Amino acid sequence: MTGYRLTLLVLLLGMWCGMVMAQNNTNSPYTRYGYGHLSDQGSSNSKAMGGVAYGLRDGSQVNFANPASYTAVDSLTFIFDGAVSLQNTNFSNGTLKQNAKNSSFDYITMQFRLAKWCGMSVGVFPFSNVGYSMGETREDTGNSANSSTVTYSGEGGLHQAYVGLGFKIFKNFSVGANISYLWGDITRTSELKFPADATKFPFTRTLSTDIKDYKLDFGIQYTQQWGKKNALTLGAVFSPKRDLNNTTVIGEMVGNTTTGSTYSSRDSVATFGLPMTVGVGLAYVYDKRLTVGADFMMQQWDKVSYLNDDNAFCSRMRVGVGAEYIPNLLGRSYLSHIKYRVGAYYSLPYYKIDGQRAAKEFGVSAGFGLPIPRTGSFLSVTAQYARTKGSKVTFVDENTLRLVIGVTFNERWFFKRKVD
């Protein structure tokens, strides 16, 4: 058993180092807009169940999407949880196709009980990711010397570290809150060149934004039980709207290193905001073996400012459904203890292009929770398929296959061994 513990700790520490050193995990051209691709805030079991999380109360898994769930952990358990993703994405605009492979560290968290009525969790995960590179050629048929190429590129993203507490108000009702520190930088570059005329200097413009601020999330859960085998949990979350402290610098350069260049930079007073978020979810549990859940989430991105633009985004909506099934909790075979998970979701992202919603997204997922012998820990393996469909024929469509591998170190640490 000690060997398993050491192996799991090494894996989780490796994830922690990877999280700190992680690079961009996306090549999506949609990340040119706003904060980029917003990460799904859910643990590995939630990802396999279509992102369902608000009503889940699982004492063996951290559910940082709803801090009220922290009271589900028992007094003897200390949980470490982390996950990594591998993905392949196909991009197409109707005429051109391109593939890109990426990997990322999804999250690393821990959870434990402080008192009979209070649980605590801490963790780190990405909030958003930016990574794109694209270009266009502008032909001048009358004078080829005036033809130009424009390239757009961007990188960076925001990270989120949180500390959360959950409180049991009475037997079936819990509340909780996370306070998070957001930090990160996003750099966007556009470059204009004249390949057919060496006398025309290229022009490069860089916009760099550094964000450091905090974020609050609140949650509640109420469970109604009937009989010995049935339980229904209603969960809800709320995050208030707020502006973000930032440092934004605009840099401009004419020329290049071979022709000589002039460079200037200036600080810009820019507004950035996070929207009000509201989410509700239901989770039904039968005999502690079957869990069925559904979530709805709405974010008012259309009511926040980004780079001094009050009309930069659309509202964001997400609906998810999912289920988890364990064949036999008391079974002797290994297969009877595997957690089988499926899910699906539909989402309207917050990207806006030319004054209209840029895309819609839907996906399906399936996975397993594989127990690690002689421990309370397990390995989660999830396969996801996601499709982002552009709202116009000229917009990019994305098809993504993603493999999520998570490890949960779940052991009883807080007890004393007694020898007669």
N, C-alpha and C positions, 0 to 999 in steps of 0.2 A: 504493500500500500504506500509505503514511503516513496518508492520509486515512481509511482503514478503521480504523487503530489509534486515531487521535484520536477518531473517532466512537464506537468501542467503549469507550474510556476515559471519555468523557463519560457514556455510558449507565451504566456501572458506578459512577461517582462519584455520579450521580443516584440510583441504587439505594441507595448508602451513606447519602446524606442522607435518603432516604425511610425507610430502616430506623431511623435515629435519631429521626425525627419521626413515625413511623408511629402511627396510632390503631388502635382496635379493628377487627378485620376479621371479626367474627361477630355474629350476632343470635340465636344458638341459646339456647333456654331451658335446655338441658342445662349450659350454662356457669355456671349458678347454683350448681353443685356442684363442690367441690374447687378445683383450679387452673384450671378451665375446659377449653377444647378444647386438647388436646396436639398440637403441630405435628408433622408428619411430618419426620423428620430425614433428608432425602435430597435430592440434587441433581436438576436438571431431567430428566436421562436416567433416573434412578431413579423419579421420579414417573410418567413415561410407561410404565414397565415394572412397574406394580403395586406400587411401593415396594421392589422387589428391590434389595439393595445389599451385603449382607455378603460375598458372594463375588466381587463385581465388581472387576476390576483394569484400569482404563482410563487409560493415560498421558496422555490428552487431556482428562480430566474429573476434578474433585475429588470424591472419595468420602469425605466426613467422617463417614459412618455407621460406617465401619470404618477406624481410623487405620493399620492394617497396610498398607492400599492405597497409602499415600503413597510407598512405595518404587517404585511402577510408573512414576513420572514420570522422564523421561530428563534427562541432565545439562545440556542446552541449553535446556530449556523452562521458561518462567515462565507460570503459569496464573492468570488472574482469572476468576471465575465468579459470576454473580448471576442472580436470577430474581424475577419479580413475578407475582401472581395476580389474576384478576378472576373473580368468582363470583356466581351467582344461586341463591338457595335458596327453596324452597317449603316452608312449615310447615303442618301439618294435624294436628288432633286428632280427626278424624272428623266434626266439625260446622263448625269454622271453618278458613279457609285464609288464609294471608298470605305475601307475597313480600318478599324483602329482597335488595338488591344490595350487595356489599362488594368492596373491593380491599385487597391487602396486599403487602408486600415479604417474600419468602420467605427469602432468605439472600443473603449476599455473602461470598465466600471467595477465598483465593489459595493457591497451592501451588508449591513449587520444591524442587530437590535441594540438600542441604548437602554430601553426599559420595556416593561410589559406592554406599555401603551405607545411606544415610540420606536420607529425605525429610521435608519440613516443610510444615505447613499452618496457616493462621490464618483466622478468620472470625467472623461474627456472624449469628445467626438467632433467631427467636422460639422460646421454649420452650412457652409456652401463651398463650391469649387468652381474656379474659372480656368479654362484651358481651351484655346482655339487658335487657329491660324488659317486665314483664307485670303483670297485675292481676286482681282478682276483686271482685265485689260480694256483700256479705252482707246479704240481705233479712230484715227483721223484720216479718212480716205483721201481728203484733199491735200494733206501735207503729213507724211508719215513721221516727220521730225516732231510733230506735236502729239503723237501717240504716247500714251503713258500707262503705267501699271500702278495699281494701288493695293497694298497688302495691309491686312488687319490682324493683329495678334493680341493675345491677352493671357495672363497667368496669375495665380494666387488663389486667395479664398480666405474664409473666416473660420476660426476654430472656437470651440465652446467648452469650457471647463465648469463643472457645476458641483454644488454641495446642496443636498436636499434632505428634508426631514418629513416624516409622515407621522401623524398623530391619530390614535384611535379614540374618538370622542365617546362612543359607546359601542356595544358589542358588534353591531353590523355597520357602523358608519365611521369612515376615516377621512381625514383631510390631510393635505400635504402641500409643500412649496419647494421649488428649486430656485436658488439664486445662482446665476451663471455669469462668468466673465467671458466676454467676446473680444477676440483680438485677431488681427490678420491684416494683410495688405493685398491690394489688387492693382495690377499694372496693365494698362491698355495702350497699345502702340499702333499708330497708323503711319504708313510711309508711302510717299509719292515719288516715282522715278520716271525718267524719260530715256528709255533704252536706246532710241535712235538718234539722240542729240546729246553729245557729251558736254556741250556748252551749258546745258540746263542742269542746274544743281538739284539733287534730290532734296525733299523736305520731309522731316520726321517730327511727329508730334506724340508726346508721351503724357499720359494722365495716370498719376500714381496716388492711391488713396490708402491711408493707414488708419485703421479703426481700433479703438480701445474703449470699451464701455461694458455695462452690465445689463442683464436681462432677467426678468422675473416670470415664473410659471407657477400656477396654482392648480390644484386638483382635488376632486372629491370622489369617493366611492361608497355606494350603499349596497349591501347584499341582503337579499331576501331568501331565506331557506324554507323549504317545505318537505316534510318527510326526512328520511335519512340520506337520500341520494340526490336531491335536487337543490340547486342554488342558482339564483339569477343576480348578477351584479350590474348596477348602473354606474357608469363613470362619466365624469365631465372634467374638462380642463379649460383654463383661461389664461391668456397672456395679454397684458395691457400694451397699448400702442406707446411708443417712445421714440425720441430722436437720439441719434448716435453721435458721440464725440468723434471727430475725425481730423486728420491732417491731410489736405489734398494739395498736390504740387503739379503744375502743368509745365512741361519742358518742350522746347521747340529747337530744332537744329536744321540749319540750311547747309548743304554740302555733306561731304563724308571725309574719312580719314585720308584718302588719297588726294582729293582736290582741295582740302582745307575746309574748315567748317566754322560756323558761328553758332553758339548755343546760348540760350537764355532760359531761365526758369522763374516761376513766380508762385507764391502761395495763393490758393483760391479759397474763398469763403463758400463752402458748399454744404448743403443740407442732405442728410441721410436719415432714413427712418425705418423702424420695424413696425409691422401692423398689429392691430388687435387680432388675436387668435381665439376662436371658440371651437371646442370639440366635444362630442358626446359619443358614448359607446355602450353597448350591451354585451354581456358574456354569460352564456348559460352553461353550467357544468352538471353533468350527470355521473354520479358514482365516482367522481374524481378521475374518470377515464376518458370521458368525452367532453370536449369544450367547443362550443360554437359561438362565434362573436361577430359583431358588425360595428363599424365606426363611421362617423361623419365629422369632417373638419372644414372650417371656413376661415380664411385669412383675408383681411381687408387691405390688400396691397394697393388697391385703387385709391386709398385715402392717405397714403404716405408720400413724402417727397424724396426724390433721389436726384442728386446733382442739381438741386434747385428746380427740378421739374415736378410739379404736382400731379402730372398726368402720365407718369412714366410706365405704370403697371396696370394690370387687370387684377381683379380679385382672384384668389386661389381657392379651389374647392377639391376635396378628396373624399371618396367613399370606398370603404374596404370591407370585405367579408372573409371569414376564414374558419378553419376547424382544426382541432388536434384530437387524436385518438390513440389510446394506449390499450392494447388487447387484454392484458390481464396483469394487474398489479401484484398478484400473489403467485403468478405462474413461475414454473421452474426453468423454462427455456429462455434463452436470451431474446428471441424474437418477440416474446410476449411482453417485454418491457420497453421495446422501441416506441418512441413517440412519432406517429405518422401525422404530417401536417400538410394542408393545402390551403390556397387562398387566391383571391383576385381583387383588383382595385380599378377604379376609374378616376381620373384626375384632370382638372383644368389648370395648367401652370399659369404663373403670373406674367410671363413674357408678353410684351406688346410690341408689334412692328407695324409701322405706318398707321398708327391709330387704332388698331384692332388686335384682338387676341391672336397670338401667333400659332398656338398648337393646342392639341388635346392629347392625353396619354392614358393608356390602359395596360394592364399586365396581369399575368398569372404566375403562381409560384407553387412549389411542392418541396417537401424536405423531410428529414428524419432527425430525431434526437436520439443519438446512440449512447447508451449507458457505458461507462468505463468500468470494467469489472472490479469488484471489491472496493468501490468508492461510491460516493453520492454524486460524482461528477459525470459529465457527459459531453459528447462532441455533437455539434449541430452541423448538418450539411443541407444546404438549400439551393435549389435551382430556380432562377427567375427569368421570365421573358417579359420584356417591356417594349411597347411600341409608342413612339411619339409621332403623331400625324400632324403635318403642317396644315394651317387653315387655308392656304392658297397652293395652287399647283406648283408655283415657283419656290415655295418654302421647302425646307429640308425635312424629309422623313427619316426617322431613326428606328432601327430594330436592334435591341440589345439582349444578349444572352449573358446572364450573370451567375456566378457560382459564389455563394457565401459560406465560409467555413468559420464556425464559432466554437469556442471552448469555454465551458463553465466549470470552474473549480468550486465545488460545493461540499464542504466538509464540516463536521461537528468539532469545533475548536474549543468552545467555552464550557467544558465540563472537566471534572476531576475524576481521574481513575482511582478506584478504591480496591485495595487488595486485602482480603481477609487473612 
